[in-house]
Amino acid sequence: MDNEVTNVKNFFSSNGLHLSDEWLESCLEWCHEQHQDVTFKIEDLHKQVYEQWLLLDLRDVKVPVLPPNLAQQIKTTLPETYYLQMMYVIDISKPKYSQLQKIRNKSAFRISDIEKEENNSNRVLQLTLTDGVQEIQAIELRPISSLHLNLTPGVKLQIVGPVIVRRGQILLEEKNIVVLDGEVEELEIQNAAENVMARALRLPENPNPIEIKDNIENISVSTQNLSTYSGVEDKSNQLQTNRVNNVTINTNAVQNRQNSLNNVNLNKNVQRLQQSKTCSNSSNNYSLTNEEEQQLAEEVEMLLNAENAIEDETQNFSEFTSRNINSSVGNTKETNEKFNQSKKTGFEFEDDDDDLFENMDIDAHLDFIDSQQLQLKQQMPIKKITSINELQFKKNNASKFTIKAKFKSVLEKLTITEGKWLLKLSVSDDTGDLAIWVHNDFMTKLGGLSAVEMENLVKSNTGENTNKINRVLADLKEKISTLNGDMIIEYEENEAVPFLTDSS
């Protein structure tokens, strides 16, 4: 057994993957116990150990491979190949609060606008990595094809040097990273991108995290010019990015595996280890000029400062709202169903337990609603009718009407979009229900504050302004929920849902 342990350890060490003696012995013992009737070739053991390592939580074995205190380094370079575990990944180009709203409450946006944003966003992914002893963050300088927000927490990555580290951030290009495979079961829910953002904002986490659409086609990242300063010739075509075959979940890193060794392909499992070493050695000759060093440092500083700034703008509002996004998220089947239902219908406001404004979106610059639908045609005649049922037959492409109705429920949450209030309600009379948008001007009249003024108050971050915002929201809540009487509504041309422009 001792010779076997030494042989396997030397093989992986020679390719840059350092294993714990204790864990390796345990793993090999397990292999023999599970396959007592099999005589292992050394290549088979390499394969078995590698697959078990993919499923290992590196924090359990604590084999340090990164330089000490790397996260505190202002300027350094990682020259070798490093095998790390990804704890989680987030997009730092957008506020977490806005991203979470789009994941959990897409009913607040038009589908076409959501797709437009997702296909053209300037994403910058930030990965939190660990060697089992210390954590370090890494950011992509431009979109990397193998990275996305749905990467499984615990997946193993290969960082191929030389790679630059600035302000404790590894600056990744396509040639510097290979996604291997694997997972850590305990991290899958806790560190899903949705829950990482929710936790950062102190919001409820989702026991069934939602898969995030992450399309990097035709993306133009504002920081893509950073890659021109690395001075490293692009050798990404030398790296293999195919996934390792036949990996199954193993909660204890060396648990039962039922796959037969006959299905093992050793070359695909360990060829990457050997080839990456060659790639690393072949790209060691590079240097940056002082001017390139300075420009790179400034670009990274700007990117990270921008992320902190947009988080500051949205954190304040998420803290003082009385309840949180999708507060129905829980750990039972019932609460899971409520969570999924809330994504489709928004929140209703029918009693004191429902909060009309709990999902208000202050990130207007990230939301896309056609502003043309908010423009009213002037001097159109107001037609007196008495029932919603009659309105369904009398409306035409551009008409104003007065109906007698009362508030029933909120259909889509209150948002601030492109400097305008937007809220969708259901009103009713004895003959039926009607869905309406509340016009921006009417919202301003009810609250005594324009949407732009509200945004400015939120961004100012003072206790006095927070109190004022709460008063305005409470006032709007009261006035909207007690709407009852004559309502002037207007149908825009080619719009199925009318606007409420006034009420008495």
C-alpha positions in Angstrom: 0.0 0.0 0.0 2.8 2.4 0.8 4.3 2.1 -2.6 0.9 2.5 -4.2 0.3 5.7 -2.2 3.7 7.1 -3.2 3.3 6.2 -6.8 -0.2 7.9 -7.1 0.9 10.9 -5.1 4.0 11.4 -7.2 2.0 11.2 -10.4 -0.4 13.9 -9.4 2.3 16.1 -7.8 4.3 16.0 -11.0 1.3 17.5 -12.8 0.7 20.2 -10.2 -2.1 18.5 -8.2 -1.1 18.1 -4.6 -3.0 15.6 -2.4 -3.2 15.0 1.3 -1.5 11.9 2.4 -4.3 11.0 4.8 -7.0 11.5 2.3 -5.2 9.7 -0.5 -4.6 6.6 1.8 -8.3 6.6 2.7 -9.3 7.0 -0.9 -7.2 4.1 -2.1 -8.4 1.9 0.8 -12.0 2.6 -0.3 -11.2 1.7 -3.9 -9.9 -1.7 -2.9 -12.8 -2.3 -0.5 -15.3 -1.5 -3.1 -13.7 -3.7 -5.8 -12.1 -6.6 -3.9 -12.3 -8.8 -7.0 -10.5 -6.4 -9.2 -6.7 -6.1 -9.7 -6.1 -2.5 -10.3 -3.7 -1.2 -12.8 -1.9 2.0 -11.6 -3.7 4.0 -14.3 -7.1 2.8 -12.9 -6.1 4.1 -9.5 -5.2 7.4 -11.0 -8.6 7.6 -12.5 -10.4 6.6 -9.4 -8.5 9.1 -7.2 -9.0 11.9 -9.7 -12.8 11.3 -9.8 -13.0 11.3 -6.0 -10.9 14.5 -5.8 -13.4 16.2 -8.0 -16.1 15.5 -5.4 -14.0 16.5 -2.4 -14.4 19.7 -0.4 -10.8 21.0 -0.4 -11.5 22.7 2.9 -11.7 19.2 4.5 -8.1 18.3 3.7 -6.4 21.7 3.8 -3.5 21.4 1.4 -2.3 24.9 0.7 -1.1 25.6 -2.8 -1.5 29.4 -3.2 1.1 31.8 -1.9 0.4 32.9 1.7 -1.8 36.1 2.2 -2.5 36.3 -1.5 -5.7 38.2 -1.0 -3.8 41.0 0.6 -1.3 41.4 -2.2 -1.6 44.6 -4.2 0.5 43.4 -7.1 1.9 40.0 -7.9 1.9 37.1 -10.4 1.0 33.5 -10.1 3.5 31.7 -12.3 2.4 28.0 -12.0 -0.7 25.9 -12.5 -3.0 25.8 -9.5 -6.0 23.5 -8.8 -8.7 25.3 -6.9 -12.3 24.9 -5.8 -14.9 27.4 -6.7 -17.1 28.4 -3.8 -19.5 30.6 -5.7 -19.8 33.0 -8.7 -21.6 36.3 -9.1 -21.9 39.1 -11.7 -20.4 42.3 -10.3 -21.4 44.4 -13.3 -24.9 44.9 -11.9 -26.4 45.5 -8.5 -27.3 42.3 -6.6 -30.7 43.7 -5.7 -31.6 44.3 -9.3 -30.4 40.9 -10.4 -32.4 39.2 -7.7 -35.5 41.0 -8.7 -35.1 39.8 -12.3 -34.6 36.2 -11.2 -37.5 36.1 -8.8 -40.0 38.6 -10.2 -39.8 38.6 -13.9 -43.5 39.6 -14.0 -42.3 43.2 -13.3 -40.7 43.4 -16.7 -41.7 42.7 -20.3 -40.2 39.4 -21.5 -38.8 41.0 -24.6 -37.0 43.6 -22.6 -35.5 41.0 -20.2 -34.2 39.0 -23.1 -32.8 42.2 -24.7 -30.9 43.0 -21.5 -29.6 39.5 -21.0 -28.3 39.3 -24.5 -26.5 42.6 -24.4 -25.3 42.9 -20.8 -21.8 43.9 -20.0 -21.2 41.1 -17.5 -18.2 40.7 -15.3 -18.1 37.5 -13.4 -16.3 37.3 -10.0 -15.4 33.9 -8.7 -14.6 33.1 -5.0 -12.0 30.3 -5.0 -10.2 28.3 -2.4 -7.2 25.9 -2.2 -8.7 24.6 1.1 -6.8 27.0 3.3 -7.3 30.5 2.0 -9.9 32.1 -0.3 -9.1 34.4 -3.2 -11.3 36.1 -5.7 -10.9 36.1 -9.5 -12.6 38.3 -12.1 -12.9 37.8 -15.8 -11.4 40.6 -17.9 -13.8 39.7 -20.7 -16.5 37.0 -20.9 -14.9 33.5 -20.7 -16.8 30.9 -22.6 -16.5 28.2 -19.9 -17.8 30.4 -17.1 -21.4 31.2 -16.2 -23.6 31.9 -13.2 -24.9 28.3 -13.1 -21.5 26.7 -12.4 -22.0 24.2 -9.7 -20.6 25.3 -6.3 -17.6 23.1 -5.5 -16.6 22.6 -9.1 -12.8 22.3 -9.5 -10.9 24.7 -11.7 -7.4 24.8 -13.1 -5.8 28.2 -13.0 -3.0 28.3 -15.6 -0.2 30.8 -14.9 1.4 33.1 -15.4 -1.7 35.1 -14.3 -1.7 38.6 -12.8 -3.1 39.4 -9.4 -4.1 42.9 -8.5 -5.7 44.1 -5.2 -6.2 40.5 -4.2 -8.1 39.7 -7.5 -6.8 37.1 -10.0 -7.4 38.6 -13.4 -8.6 35.9 -15.7 -8.5 35.5 -19.4 -9.6 32.5 -21.5 -6.1 31.0 -21.5 -5.8 31.2 -17.7 -8.7 28.9 -16.6 -10.1 25.5 -17.3 -13.3 24.3 -15.8 -12.7 20.6 -14.8 -15.7 19.1 -13.2 -17.0 18.0 -9.8 -19.2 19.5 -7.1 -19.6 19.7 -3.3 -23.1 18.7 -2.4 -23.3 20.7 0.8 -22.6 23.9 -1.2 -25.1 23.4 -4.1 -28.1 25.2 -2.5 -26.3 27.5 -0.1 -23.9 28.9 -2.7 -26.1 29.0 -5.7 -25.8 32.5 -7.3 -29.3 33.4 -6.4 -28.8 32.6 -2.7 -25.4 34.3 -2.5 -27.0 37.5 -3.7 -30.0 37.1 -1.3 -27.6 36.5 1.6 -25.6 39.6 0.8 -28.7 41.6 0.9 -30.0 39.9 4.0 -33.1 38.5 2.1 -34.7 35.1 2.3 -32.8 32.3 0.5 -34.5 29.9 -2.0 -34.4 26.2 -1.1 -34.8 25.5 -4.8 -32.5 28.0 -6.5 -33.6 29.2 -9.9 -31.3 28.5 -12.9 -30.1 31.9 -14.3 -30.2 32.6 -18.0 -26.6 33.6 -18.8 -26.0 34.3 -22.5 -22.6 35.7 -23.4 -23.0 35.8 -27.1 -22.1 39.2 -28.6 -21.2 40.6 -25.2 -19.0 43.6 -25.2 -17.5 44.1 -21.8 -16.4 47.5 -20.8 -13.2 46.1 -19.3 -12.2 44.0 -22.3 -9.3 46.3 -23.0 -7.6 45.0 -19.8 -6.6 41.8 -21.6 -4.3 43.7 -23.9 -2.0 44.5 -21.0 -1.3 41.0 -19.9 1.6 40.6 -22.4 0.9 36.8 -22.6 0.5 35.2 -26.0 -2.9 33.5 -26.3 -2.4 29.8 -26.0 -6.0 28.9 -25.0 -6.3 26.6 -27.9 -3.7 24.3 -26.2 -6.0 23.8 -23.2 -8.6 21.0 -23.3 -12.0 22.1 -22.0 -14.0 18.9 -22.4 -15.6 17.6 -19.2 -14.4 14.6 -17.3 -16.7 11.6 -18.0 -18.6 9.4 -15.5 -18.5 11.6 -12.4 -21.2 10.9 -9.8 -22.2 12.7 -6.6 -20.3 11.6 -3.5 -21.2 13.4 -0.3 -18.3 12.1 1.7 -15.6 12.3 -1.0 -14.9 8.6 -0.9 -18.4 7.1 -0.9 -19.9 4.3 -2.9 -19.5 4.4 -6.7 -21.3 1.8 -8.8 -19.7 2.6 -12.2 -17.7 -0.2 -13.6 -14.0 0.4 -14.2 -14.6 -0.9 -17.7 -16.3 2.5 -18.5 -13.2 4.4 -17.4 -11.3 6.5 -19.8 -8.0 7.3 -18.2 -6.7 9.6 -20.8 -9.6 12.0 -20.7 -9.3 12.2 -16.9 -5.6 13.0 -16.5 -4.5 14.2 -19.9 -5.5 17.7 -18.8 -3.1 17.6 -15.9 -0.2 16.8 -18.0 -1.0 19.2 -20.9 -1.6 22.1 -18.5 1.9 21.8 -17.2 3.3 22.1 -20.7 1.1 25.2 -21.3 2.2 26.8 -18.1 5.9 26.3 -18.8 5.6 27.5 -22.4 4.1 30.9 -21.4 6.5 32.0 -18.6 8.3 34.6 -20.7 6.4 37.9 -20.5 6.7 41.2 -18.9 4.6 44.4 -18.5 5.9 47.9 -19.0 5.5 50.4 -16.2 2.8 52.2 -18.2 0.9 49.0 -18.8 1.1 48.0 -15.1 -0.3 51.4 -14.0 -3.1 51.4 -16.5 -4.1 47.8 -15.6 -4.1 48.8 -11.9 -6.3 51.8 -12.6 -8.8 49.8 -14.7 -9.2 47.2 -11.9 -9.6 49.8 -9.3 -12.3 51.5 -11.3 -14.2 48.3 -11.9 -14.2 47.3 -8.2 -15.1 50.8 -7.0 -18.0 50.9 -9.5 -19.3 47.6 -8.1 -19.1 48.9 -4.6 -20.9 52.2 -5.6 -23.9 50.5 -7.3 -24.2 48.1 -4.3 -24.4 51.1 -1.9 -27.2 52.6 -4.0 -29.4 49.6 -3.8 -28.5 48.2 -0.3 -30.2 51.1 1.5 -33.6 50.5 -0.1 -33.6 46.8 0.5 -32.8 47.4 4.2 -35.7 49.8 5.0 -38.5 48.1 3.1 -40.8 46.4 5.6 -40.6 43.0 3.9 -38.3 41.3 1.4 -38.4 40.1 -2.1 -40.4 36.9 -2.3 -40.8 36.7 1.5 -42.8 33.5 1.0 -39.5 31.6 0.4 -39.3 28.8 3.0 -38.3 25.3 3.6 -41.6 23.5 3.1 -43.4 22.3 0.1 -46.1 24.8 0.7 -43.7 27.7 0.8 -41.9 26.5 -2.2 -45.1 26.5 -4.2 -45.8 30.0 -3.0 -42.4 31.1 -4.1 -42.9 29.8 -7.6 -46.4 31.3 -7.8 -45.1 34.7 -6.8 -42.8 34.7 -9.8 -45.8 34.5 -12.1 -48.4 36.8 -10.5 -46.5 39.4 -8.4 -47.9 40.4 -5.0 -51.5 41.2 -4.1 -52.4 43.8 -1.6 -55.7 42.9 -0.1 -55.0 43.3 3.7 -52.4 44.6 6.1 -50.2 41.6 5.6 -49.5 42.3 2.0 -47.1 45.1 1.2 -47.7 47.0 -2.0 -44.1 48.3 -2.2 -42.0 45.5 -0.9 -40.5 44.8 -4.3 -40.0 48.3 -5.5 -37.1 48.6 -8.0 -35.0 51.8 -7.6 -32.4 50.6 -10.2 -34.1 52.5 -13.1 -31.0 52.4 -15.2 -31.1 48.6 -15.3 -34.8 48.2 -16.1 -36.4 48.4 -19.5 -40.0 49.4 -20.1 -41.2 51.1 -23.2 -41.5 54.7 -22.1 -43.8 55.4 -25.0 -46.6 53.5 -23.4 -46.6 56.2 -20.6 -47.3 59.1 -23.0 -50.9 60.2 -23.0 -52.7 61.7 -26.0 -54.2 65.1 -25.1 -57.7 66.5 -25.5 -59.5 63.2 -26.2 -63.2 63.2 -25.2 -64.1 61.5 -21.9 -67.0 59.1 -22.4 -69.3 58.5 -19.4 -70.1 54.9 -18.7 -71.3 53.1 -15.7 -69.8 49.6 -15.8 -66.6 47.7 -16.6 -68.7 45.2 -18.5 -69.9 48.0 -20.9 -66.4 49.3 -21.3 -65.2 46.0 -22.8 -67.5 46.6 -25.7 -67.2 50.4 -26.1 -63.5 50.9 -26.0 -61.6 51.8 -29.2 -58.0 52.3 -30.1 -57.6 55.7 -28.4 -60.3 56.7 -26.0 -60.8 58.1 -22.5 -63.6 56.8 -20.2 -64.9 57.4 -16.7 -65.8 54.3 -14.7 -67.1 53.8 -11.2 -64.9 51.2 -9.6 -62.8 50.4 -6.6 -59.3 49.0 -5.9 -59.2 45.2 -5.8 -55.5 44.0 -5.9 -52.0 44.7 -7.1 -51.1 42.8 -10.3 -47.6 43.9 -10.8 -45.3 45.5 -8.2 -44.5 49.1 -8.0 -41.3 50.0 -9.8 -39.3 53.1 -10.8 -38.3 52.7 -14.4 -36.5 55.3 -16.6 -37.4 58.0 -14.0 -41.2 57.1 -13.9 -43.5 55.4 -11.5 -45.1 52.2 -12.8 -47.7 50.1 -11.0 -50.4 47.7 -12.3 -53.6 47.2 -10.5 -56.9 45.4 -10.7 -60.1 47.4 -10.1 -63.6 46.1 -10.0 -67.3 47.0 -10.0 -70.4 44.9 -9.8 -70.0 43.8 -13.4 -66.4 42.6 -13.5 -62.7 43.3 -13.0 -60.3 45.5 -15.1 -56.5 45.5 -15.2 -55.0 49.0 -15.4 -51.6 50.7 -15.2 -51.4 53.7 -12.8 -50.0 56.6 -14.8 -46.8 58.2 -13.7 -48.4 61.7 -13.3 -51.2 60.3 -11.1 -48.7 58.5 -8.9 -46.7 61.7 -8.5 -50.0 63.5 -7.6 -50.9 60.8 -5.0 -47.4 60.7 -3.4 -46.5 64.3 -3.7 -43.1 63.2 -5.0 -41.9 62.3 -8.5 -40.1 59.1 -9.3 -36.8 61.0 -10.0 -37.1 62.8 -6.6 -37.6 59.4 -4.9 -34.5 58.0 -6.6 -32.5 60.9 -5.4 -33.7 60.5 -1.9 -32.7 56.8 -1.9 -29.3 57.6 -3.2 -28.6 60.3 -0.6 -28.5 57.8 2.2 -29.5 59.9 5.2 -31.8 59.1 8.1 -34.0 62.1 7.5 -34.5 61.1 3.8 -35.2 57.5 4.8 -38.0 58.7 7.1 -39.4 60.8 4.3 -39.3 57.9 1.8 -41.2 55.7 4.3 -43.8 58.4 4.8 -44.3 58.7 1.0 -44.6 55.0 0.5 -47.1 54.6 3.4 -49.1 57.5 1.9 -49.2 55.9 -1.5 -50.1 52.6 0.0 -53.1 54.1 1.8 -54.3 56.1 -1.2 -54.0 53.3 -3.7 -55.7 50.7 -1.5 -58.6 53.1 -0.8 -59.3 54.0 -4.4 -63.1 53.9 -4.8 -65.2 56.1 -7.0 -64.9 57.8 -10.5 -61.8 56.8 -12.3 -60.6 58.3 -15.5 -58.9 55.7 -17.7 -57.3 56.0 -21.1 -56.6 53.4 -23.8 -53.5 54.0 -25.8 -53.4 53.0 -29.4 -52.6 49.3 -29.7 -52.4 48.8 -26.0 -54.7 46.3 -24.4 -54.3 47.6 -20.8 -55.5 51.2 -20.1 -53.9 53.8 -17.8 -55.6 55.3 -14.7 -54.9 59.0 -15.1 -57.1 60.4 -12.3 -59.7 59.5 -9.7 -62.2 61.2 -7.4 
